[in-house]
Amino acid sequence: MPQDSWTGWPSREGLRREHQSVPRTVLAVVSRLIMLAFVVWGTYARGHFAGWALVAVGAGILAAAALTTAFFRATLAHRLGPSLGAAAGLLVIAQLADQGHAHLLADVLWCGLAVVALVRLPFGFALLTAALAFGSYTVVSWDSWLGIASTVGGLGLLGYLLRLDAEARATAQRLLAQERAAHAAQAESAALAERARIAREIHDVLAHSLSAQLVHLEAARLMLDGGAEREQVRERVVAARRMAQDGLAETRQALSALRGEFTPVGEYLVELTGQEGATLTVQGTVRPLPAEAALAVRRTTQEALTNVRKHAFGSRATVRLAYLEGSVELEVRNTRPPRAAPQELAVSGSGYGLLGMRERAELLGGELLAGPEDGGWRVLLRVPA
């Protein structure tokens, strides 16, 4: 047996009453009261005591009750000195009771101390205390050796089983505490993931809507600086106003998406590519997509076309959606722009669009590839679906 098993204290979780069930607590209290009543009745019933002897026996019972309470508290607090001191006091009271012919009181103290010590003391000290208590009981007992052996063996086994039961309850309490902590950590992780998802939705909606407005407003500014006609400038302002209205609609769609309520991917891509002047191609058998995969396709298309508008103004964009076996693939391409985009538009934005798209794909177990191709740009998303 390891050294810690001999010197280590039993777990407090298995000894505390608040961790016990109500029936178990009631049973423990009632059994102790019955034992106390039995000892008092058995001690005084035969009428062997009178006068000062009667007072002395009563004082002995009260002292034993006080020392038992002290023993329980000291062992629960894992205080070895006070625990052994209380046990020694109980052994002395039991010896005095036996010499004073209060044999029932002495036997109950010896046997009870042995059982309780096996449950509550470090195992090495528990065996020593139980040996002293059972030894004292054996020396003065008038029973046969078979009866003594049966009593000592049965009570020793009872004490050991109660100790194992207390350790099992302590282990169950620790496992329950760990499970609750794990559930709390899981809930916190889910909350953080939901916050990250909301942050991505906010970025995607604002990046698409505000950058579109910025394109038209910047074009209007350049027209004003170049002396363009009022009607041309007005068209750009009206277009920016329309983009603001579309942004409000996108915000509402984002809120619906967070609740898992949005239009099918195909319909959304048809509408989006029509607004952006891009070409849409659908391959494979169309089928409903899981909410997270559908949202990833929607937001990646939106972000990719937003980047085309910002960084390759005037280029031709194509969108390809392919329904594969066990996954869905989205590809957004744009050709080389006929002229460089205005510098103000090229540097606008937070720079987190591509990072957000890749993060969204990786969270779903997919991948996102993005890079230049044939003078233009290519974004490829593949996620399980």
C-alpha positions in Angstrom: 0.0 0.0 0.0 1.4 3.5 -0.9 2.6 5.7 1.9 0.0 8.3 1.2 -2.7 5.7 1.8 -1.4 5.1 5.4 -1.0 8.8 6.3 -3.6 10.5 4.1 -6.9 11.7 5.5 -10.2 10.5 4.1 -11.8 13.1 1.8 -14.0 15.7 3.5 -16.6 15.5 0.8 -17.5 12.0 1.9 -17.8 12.9 5.6 -19.7 16.2 5.3 -23.4 15.9 6.1 -24.5 18.5 3.5 -23.3 16.2 0.7 -25.4 13.4 2.0 -29.0 12.7 0.9 -31.8 13.7 3.3 -32.8 10.0 4.1 -29.2 9.2 4.8 -28.8 12.2 7.1 -32.1 11.4 8.9 -31.0 7.8 9.4 -27.6 8.8 10.8 -29.2 11.2 13.3 -31.9 8.8 14.4 -29.5 5.9 14.8 -27.2 8.0 17.0 -30.1 9.0 19.2 -31.3 5.4 19.5 -27.8 4.3 20.4 -27.5 7.0 23.1 -30.9 6.1 24.5 -30.0 2.4 24.5 -26.7 3.1 26.3 -28.4 5.3 29.0 -31.2 2.8 29.5 -28.9 -0.2 29.6 -26.6 1.5 32.1 -29.2 2.5 34.6 -31.8 -0.2 34.0 -30.3 -2.8 36.4 -30.1 -0.3 39.3 -26.5 -1.0 40.1 -25.8 2.7 40.7 -26.9 5.1 43.4 -25.8 8.3 45.0 -22.4 9.6 43.8 -22.0 6.6 41.5 -25.1 7.5 39.7 -23.8 11.1 39.2 -20.3 9.8 38.1 -21.8 7.5 35.5 -24.0 10.4 34.2 -20.9 12.6 34.0 -19.1 9.9 32.1 -21.8 9.6 29.5 -21.8 13.4 29.1 -18.0 13.5 28.8 -18.1 10.7 26.3 -20.7 12.5 24.2 -18.6 15.7 24.3 -15.4 13.8 23.3 -17.3 12.1 20.5 -18.4 15.4 19.1 -14.9 16.8 19.4 -13.5 13.7 17.6 -16.0 14.2 14.7 -15.1 17.9 14.3 -11.3 17.3 14.6 -11.3 14.5 12.0 -13.5 16.6 9.6 -11.0 19.4 10.0 -8.0 16.9 9.5 -6.4 17.9 12.8 -4.5 14.8 13.9 -3.5 15.9 17.4 -7.0 16.8 18.7 -8.4 13.7 16.9 -6.0 11.4 18.7 -6.5 13.3 22.0 -10.3 12.8 21.8 -9.8 9.1 20.9 -7.5 8.7 23.9 -10.0 10.4 26.2 -12.8 8.0 25.0 -10.5 5.0 25.7 -9.9 6.3 29.2 -13.6 6.8 29.9 -14.4 3.3 28.5 -11.8 1.8 30.9 -13.2 3.7 33.9 -16.7 2.7 33.0 -15.7 -0.9 32.8 -14.0 -0.7 36.2 -17.2 1.0 37.6 -19.3 -1.9 36.3 -20.9 0.1 33.5 -19.9 -2.6 31.1 -22.4 -1.7 28.4 -21.2 1.9 28.2 -17.6 0.6 28.0 -18.3 -1.9 25.2 -20.2 0.7 23.2 -17.4 3.2 23.5 -14.7 0.7 22.6 -16.5 -0.8 19.6 -18.0 2.5 18.4 -14.6 4.2 18.6 -13.0 1.4 16.6 -15.6 1.7 13.8 -15.5 5.5 13.6 -11.7 5.6 13.7 -11.6 3.3 10.7 -13.9 5.7 8.8 -12.4 9.1 9.7 -8.7 8.8 10.6 -5.7 8.3 8.4 -5.5 4.5 7.8 -2.4 3.9 9.8 -3.7 5.8 12.9 -7.1 4.2 12.3 -5.7 0.7 12.6 -3.7 1.7 15.7 -6.8 3.2 17.4 -9.0 0.3 16.4 -6.5 -2.2 17.7 -6.3 -0.4 21.1 -10.1 -0.3 21.3 -10.7 -3.9 20.2 -7.9 -5.0 22.4 -9.4 -3.4 25.4 -12.8 -4.9 24.6 -11.2 -8.4 24.1 -9.3 -8.3 27.4 -12.4 -7.6 29.6 -15.1 -9.3 27.6 -16.8 -12.4 29.1 -17.8 -13.7 25.8 -16.3 -16.8 24.1 -13.4 -16.4 21.8 -15.6 -17.2 18.8 -18.1 -14.5 19.9 -15.3 -12.0 20.4 -13.7 -12.8 17.0 -17.1 -12.5 15.3 -17.7 -9.1 17.0 -14.3 -7.7 16.3 -14.2 -9.1 12.7 -17.7 -7.9 11.9 -17.2 -4.4 13.3 -13.8 -4.0 11.7 -15.3 -5.0 8.3 -18.1 -2.6 8.9 -15.8 0.3 9.6 -13.7 -0.5 6.5 -16.8 -0.7 4.2 -18.0 2.6 5.6 -14.7 4.1 4.8 -14.9 2.8 1.2 -18.4 4.2 1.0 -17.3 7.6 2.2 -14.5 7.6 -0.4 -16.8 6.6 -3.1 -19.2 9.4 -2.2 -16.3 11.9 -2.2 -15.2 10.7 -5.6 -18.7 11.1 -6.9 -18.8 14.7 -5.5 -15.5 15.6 -7.1 -16.6 14.2 -10.5 -19.9 16.1 -10.2 -18.0 19.3 -9.5 -15.7 18.6 -12.5 -18.7 18.0 -14.7 -20.3 21.2 -13.6 -17.1 23.1 -14.3 -16.8 21.4 -17.7 -20.4 22.4 -18.5 -19.7 26.0 -17.4 -16.6 26.1 -19.6 -18.6 24.6 -22.5 -21.3 27.3 -22.1 -18.7 30.0 -21.9 -17.0 28.6 -25.1 -20.3 28.5 -26.9 -21.0 32.1 -25.9 -17.6 33.2 -27.2 -18.2 31.3 -30.4 -21.5 33.0 -30.8 -20.0 36.4 -30.2 -17.4 35.7 -32.9 -20.1 34.6 -35.2 -22.1 37.8 -34.6 -18.9 39.8 -35.1 -18.3 38.2 -38.5 -21.9 38.8 -39.5 -21.6 42.5 -38.6 -18.4 42.9 -40.5 -19.7 41.1 -43.6 -22.9 43.2 -43.7 -21.2 46.5 -43.1 -18.3 45.8 -45.4 -20.6 45.0 -48.3 -23.1 47.8 -47.7 -20.7 50.6 -46.7 -18.1 49.9 -49.4 -20.8 50.0 -52.1 -21.9 53.4 -50.8 -18.3 54.5 -50.7 -17.8 53.6 -54.3 -20.7 55.7 -55.5 -20.0 58.6 -53.1 -16.3 58.7 -54.1 -17.3 58.6 -57.8 -19.7 61.5 -57.1 -16.8 63.4 -55.4 -14.5 62.8 -58.4 -17.3 63.9 -60.8 -17.7 67.1 -58.8 -14.0 67.8 -58.8 -14.0 67.2 -62.6 -16.9 69.5 -63.2 -19.4 66.8 -64.3 -23.0 67.6 -64.9 -25.5 67.7 -62.0 -27.6 64.8 -63.3 -24.5 62.5 -63.4 -23.6 63.4 -59.9 -27.2 62.9 -58.8 -27.3 59.4 -60.2 -24.3 58.5 -58.1 -25.9 59.9 -54.9 -29.1 58.1 -55.7 -27.2 54.9 -56.2 -25.5 55.4 -52.8 -28.9 55.9 -51.2 -30.1 52.7 -52.8 -27.0 50.9 -51.3 -27.9 52.3 -47.9 -31.4 50.8 -48.2 -29.9 47.5 -49.4 -27.6 47.6 -46.4 -30.5 48.0 -44.1 -32.2 45.0 -45.8 -28.9 43.1 -45.4 -28.8 43.9 -41.7 -32.3 42.4 -41.3 -31.2 39.4 -43.3 -28.2 39.0 -41.0 -30.4 39.0 -37.9 -32.6 36.4 -39.6 -29.5 34.4 -40.4 -28.4 34.4 -36.8 -31.8 32.8 -36.0 -31.3 30.3 -38.8 -34.0 32.0 -41.0 -32.8 33.0 -44.5 -33.6 32.5 -48.1 -32.1 29.5 -50.0 -28.5 30.0 -51.2 -29.4 29.8 -54.9 -32.0 32.6 -54.7 -29.7 34.8 -52.7 -26.8 34.3 -55.2 -29.0 35.1 -58.2 -30.1 38.4 -56.5 -26.6 39.3 -55.4 -24.8 38.6 -58.7 -27.6 40.5 -60.5 -26.9 43.5 -58.3 -23.2 43.3 -58.8 -23.3 42.5 -62.5 -21.5 39.2 -62.1 -22.2 35.9 -63.9 -23.5 32.9 -61.9 -23.1 29.3 -62.8 -24.5 26.4 -60.7 -23.2 22.9 -61.1 -24.4 19.6 -59.6 -27.8 18.7 -58.1 -29.2 21.5 -56.1 -30.0 20.5 -52.5 -30.7 22.3 -49.2 -27.5 23.2 -47.3 -26.9 23.2 -43.6 -27.4 26.6 -42.0 -23.7 27.2 -41.2 -22.5 26.1 -44.7 -25.2 28.2 -46.4 -24.2 31.2 -44.4 -20.5 30.6 -45.3 -21.3 30.5 -49.0 -23.5 33.7 -48.8 -20.9 35.7 -46.8 -17.9 34.6 -48.9 -19.6 35.5 -52.1 -20.6 38.8 -50.7 -17.1 39.6 -49.4 -15.4 38.4 -52.6 -17.6 40.6 -54.8 -17.1 43.5 -52.4 -13.4 43.2 -52.8 -13.8 43.0 -56.6 -15.7 46.3 -56.5 -13.1 47.9 -54.2 -9.9 46.6 -55.7 -10.7 45.7 -59.3 -13.3 48.3 -60.2 -14.6 47.7 -63.8 -13.4 44.0 -64.0 -15.7 41.2 -65.0 -16.6 38.8 -62.1 -17.9 35.2 -62.4 -19.4 33.1 -59.6 -19.5 29.3 -59.7 -21.5 27.2 -57.1 -20.9 23.5 -57.3 -22.8 20.9 -55.3 -20.4 18.1 -54.7 -20.8 14.8 -52.8 -20.5 15.6 -49.1 -19.4 19.2 -49.7 -20.2 22.4 -51.6 -17.7 24.5 -53.5 -17.8 28.2 -54.3 -15.5 30.0 -56.7 -15.4 33.7 -57.4 -13.1 35.0 -60.2 -12.5 38.4 -61.6 -10.6 39.4 -64.7 -7.9 42.0 -64.9 -9.5 45.5 -64.3 -9.5 47.8 -67.4 -8.1 50.6 -65.2 -6.8 50.9 -61.7 -9.4 51.4 -59.0 -9.3 54.8 -57.3 -6.7 54.8 -54.5 -9.3 55.9 -51.9 -11.4 52.8 -52.6 -8.4 50.4 -52.7 -7.3 51.3 -49.2 -10.8 51.4 -47.7 -12.0 48.6 -45.3 -10.6 47.0 -42.2 -8.5 44.4 -43.9 -10.2 41.6 -42.0 -12.5 40.4 -44.9 -10.2 37.6 -46.2 -9.2 36.6 -42.7 -12.9 36.4 -41.7 -13.7 34.2 -44.8 -10.9 31.8 -44.0 -11.8 31.7 -40.3 -15.4 30.9 -41.2 -14.4 28.1 -43.5 -11.9 26.5 -41.0 -14.5 26.6 -38.2 -16.7 24.4 -40.5 -13.9 22.0 -41.3 -13.4 23.4 -44.8 -10.8 25.5 -46.5 -10.5 28.8 -48.4 -8.0 29.6 -51.0 -7.4 33.1 -52.4 -4.8 34.6 -54.6 -4.0 36.2 -58.0 -4.7 34.3 -61.2 -4.2 35.5 -64.9 -4.0 39.1 -63.9 -7.2 38.9 -61.8 -8.1 37.3 -58.5 -9.6 34.0 -57.5 -11.4 32.9 -54.3 -12.2 29.2 -53.8 -14.3 28.0 -50.8 -15.0 24.4 -50.0 -17.0 23.3 -46.9 -18.6 20.1 -45.9 -22.4 20.0 -46.6 
